[in-house]
Amino acid sequence: MSQELQKLLDQTFSTDTAEYQKRGFQRRIGYGSRPAIVHIDLANAWTRPGHAFTCDNMDVIIPACQDLNRSARAKGVPIVYTTTAYEVTDSGQPSDMGLWASKIPLETLTVGDPSVDIDDRIAPESGDLVITKKRASGFHGTNLASFLTSNRIDTIIVTGVTMAGCVRHTVEDGIAEGFRPIVVEEAVGDRVDGVVAWNLFDINAKFGDVEPLSNVVKYLDNLPKFSETTAS
């Protein structure tokens, strides 16, 4: 991000913070006692160069997710991955892409293609849940909410891409479904300058808590074993 844009955003956030706080926004939702990690669309189409969906800053995002996975696995915390892929990518036929394909190149995301596989640097392990979604939110039309509810999850630690799209919609749906969304600052990304910063600020004001990686790892490391916890 350019220094000029960063300066403009900092000025805007400072003014907006004062206004939000005056109105009672920017409260903290806090961590619960039974979290799950929810990685949004960290598949090759988004994490590797050369694809229409490629996102920036993977040299920071991937290591951050590796740290989260390491701490989560040590405590038995569930890890969920989403990818986005379609069975029918011919817009001339009835398709599972829906109207969204009128806006973005969903036809490049085909079920079974390596581009929609989760990046092998953070590859799912046995017992992890991988969800193939069709829309922006990880909740829309999937079994994510029922998985979290049946496992008595109260907190979703959200990473992934894109910040303005699938991550944001997952967070908004997450709090609507009764889960505490924690967005890991270093573990989310997008394609356009300023988009990550603005959406982190806005989500932190309205829909969830934005936390630095170090705080989230400390929270996970200090948890008892997942099997020994109860929902708050």
C-alpha positions in Angstrom: 0.0 0.0 0.0 1.3 3.4 -0.9 2.3 5.8 1.9 -0.2 8.3 0.5 -3.1 5.8 0.7 -2.0 4.7 4.2 -2.0 8.2 5.5 -5.4 8.9 4.0 -6.8 5.7 5.6 -5.2 6.5 9.0 -6.8 9.9 9.0 -10.2 8.5 8.0 -10.0 5.8 10.7 -9.1 8.3 13.4 -12.1 10.4 12.5 -14.4 7.5 12.2 -13.2 5.9 15.4 -14.2 9.0 17.3 -17.7 9.0 15.7 -18.2 5.3 16.2 -17.2 5.4 19.9 -19.5 8.4 20.5 -22.4 6.3 19.1 -21.5 3.2 21.2 -19.9 1.1 18.4 -16.6 -0.8 18.5 -17.5 -2.9 21.5 -15.6 -6.2 22.0 -17.3 -9.5 21.6 -14.4 -11.4 23.1 -13.2 -15.0 22.9 -15.3 -18.0 24.0 -14.1 -21.3 25.4 -14.6 -23.6 22.4 -13.1 -22.2 19.2 -12.7 -23.5 15.7 -10.4 -22.2 13.0 -12.2 -21.3 9.8 -9.9 -20.8 6.8 -11.8 -19.1 3.9 -10.8 -20.0 0.3 -7.1 -20.6 0.9 -7.0 -22.7 -2.2 -4.5 -22.5 -5.1 -6.6 -20.2 -7.2 -6.3 -17.6 -4.5 -2.9 -18.3 -3.0 -0.8 -19.0 -6.0 0.2 -16.5 -8.7 -1.2 -16.3 -12.2 -4.9 -17.0 -11.6 -7.8 -14.5 -12.0 -8.5 -14.9 -8.3 -4.9 -14.6 -7.0 -4.6 -12.5 -3.9 -1.7 -10.5 -2.4 0.4 -11.0 0.7 0.6 -14.8 0.8 4.1 -14.6 2.2 2.5 -13.3 5.4 -0.9 -15.0 5.3 0.3 -18.6 4.8 2.8 -18.6 7.7 0.2 -17.0 9.9 -2.2 -19.8 9.1 0.5 -22.4 9.7 1.1 -20.9 13.2 -2.7 -21.0 13.9 -3.0 -24.6 12.7 0.0 -25.7 14.8 -1.5 -24.2 18.0 -5.0 -25.5 17.2 -3.9 -29.0 16.5 -1.9 -29.1 19.8 -5.2 -28.5 21.6 -7.5 -30.5 19.4 -9.3 -27.4 18.2 -11.4 -28.1 15.0 -10.0 -26.7 11.7 -12.4 -26.0 8.8 -11.4 -25.0 5.3 -13.6 -23.7 2.5 -13.0 -23.5 -1.2 -15.3 -22.3 -3.9 -15.9 -24.5 -7.0 -18.6 -25.4 -9.5 -19.9 -28.5 -11.2 -21.2 -26.7 -14.3 -19.2 -23.8 -15.5 -20.8 -23.3 -18.9 -23.0 -20.3 -18.6 -25.2 -21.5 -21.4 -26.4 -24.4 -19.2 -28.2 -24.5 -15.9 -25.4 -24.0 -13.5 -24.5 -23.9 -9.8 -22.7 -20.7 -10.4 -25.9 -18.6 -10.2 -26.0 -14.9 -11.0 -22.7 -14.4 -9.3 -21.0 -15.5 -12.5 -22.4 -12.3 -14.1 -20.0 -10.3 -12.0 -16.8 -12.4 -11.6 -15.1 -15.2 -13.5 -16.5 -18.2 -11.6 -16.1 -20.3 -14.7 -12.4 -20.6 -13.8 -13.2 -22.5 -10.6 -14.1 -26.1 -11.6 -14.7 -28.9 -9.2 -11.8 -31.4 -9.4 -9.3 -28.9 -10.8 -6.1 -28.5 -8.8 -6.7 -24.7 -8.6 -9.6 -25.2 -6.1 -7.6 -27.6 -3.9 -6.4 -26.2 -0.5 -2.9 -24.9 -0.7 -0.6 -27.7 0.4 1.4 -25.5 2.6 -1.6 -25.5 5.0 -3.0 -28.8 3.8 -6.0 -30.3 5.7 -5.2 -33.3 7.9 -7.3 -36.2 8.9 -10.3 -35.0 10.9 -10.4 -31.5 9.4 -13.5 -30.4 7.6 -13.3 -29.2 4.0 -16.4 -27.4 2.6 -17.0 -26.6 -1.1 -19.2 -23.6 -1.2 -21.0 -21.8 -4.0 -21.5 -18.4 -2.6 -19.4 -15.8 -0.7 -20.2 -16.8 2.9 -18.9 -20.0 4.3 -22.3 -20.4 5.9 -24.6 -19.9 2.8 -25.9 -23.3 1.6 -23.3 -25.3 3.6 -23.2 -27.4 6.7 -20.8 -25.1 8.5 -23.4 -23.8 11.1 -24.6 -27.3 11.9 -21.0 -28.6 12.2 -20.1 -25.8 14.6 -23.4 -26.1 16.6 -23.2 -29.9 17.0 -19.6 -29.5 18.2 -20.7 -26.8 20.7 -18.3 -24.2 19.1 -18.8 -20.7 20.4 -15.9 -18.9 18.6 -14.8 -18.8 15.0 -11.2 -17.7 14.3 -11.4 -16.5 10.7 -8.6 -16.3 8.1 -8.4 -16.2 4.4 -9.5 -14.3 1.3 -11.0 -12.1 0.2 -11.4 -9.7 3.0 -14.0 -7.6 1.2 -15.9 -10.7 0.0 -15.9 -14.2 1.4 -14.2 -13.4 4.7 -16.4 -10.5 5.4 -19.6 -12.3 4.5 -18.6 -15.3 6.6 -18.0 -13.0 9.6 -21.3 -11.3 9.2 -23.2 -14.6 8.9 -21.1 -16.0 11.8 -22.2 -13.4 14.3 -25.8 -13.6 13.0 -25.7 -17.4 13.7 -24.5 -16.8 17.3 -20.8 -17.4 17.0 -18.1 -15.0 18.2 -16.0 -14.0 15.1 -12.3 -13.3 15.7 -10.5 -12.1 12.5 -6.8 -12.6 12.5 -5.2 -9.4 11.2 -2.1 -11.0 9.5 -4.1 -13.9 8.1 -6.5 -12.2 5.7 -6.0 -10.7 2.3 -7.4 -9.3 -0.9 -6.3 -8.0 -4.4 -6.7 -4.2 -4.2 -4.9 -1.7 -2.1 -6.8 -0.4 0.9 -9.5 -3.1 0.9 -8.1 -5.1 3.7 -7.5 -2.2 6.0 -10.9 -0.7 5.4 -12.8 -4.0 5.9 -10.8 -4.8 9.1 -11.7 -1.4 10.5 -15.4 -1.8 9.6 -15.7 -5.3 10.8 -14.0 -4.5 14.1 -16.6 -1.7 14.6 -19.7 -3.8 13.8 -19.4 -7.6 13.4 -16.4 -9.1 15.2 -13.1 -8.5 16.9 -9.9 -8.0 14.8 -7.0 -9.4 16.7 -3.2 -9.7 15.9 -1.8 -13.2 15.3 0.2 -13.1 18.5 -2.9 -12.6 20.7 -4.8 -15.4 18.9 -1.9 -17.9 19.2 -1.6 -17.0 22.9 -5.3 -17.6 23.4 -5.1 -21.0 21.7 -1.9 -22.0 23.6 -3.6 -21.1 26.9 -6.7 -23.2 26.2 -7.2 -26.5 27.9 -7.6 -29.5 25.6 -10.7 -29.1 23.4 -12.2 -32.3 24.8 -12.0 -30.8 28.3 -13.9 -27.5 27.6 -17.5 -26.5 27.7 -19.2 -23.8 25.7 -19.4 -20.4 27.4 
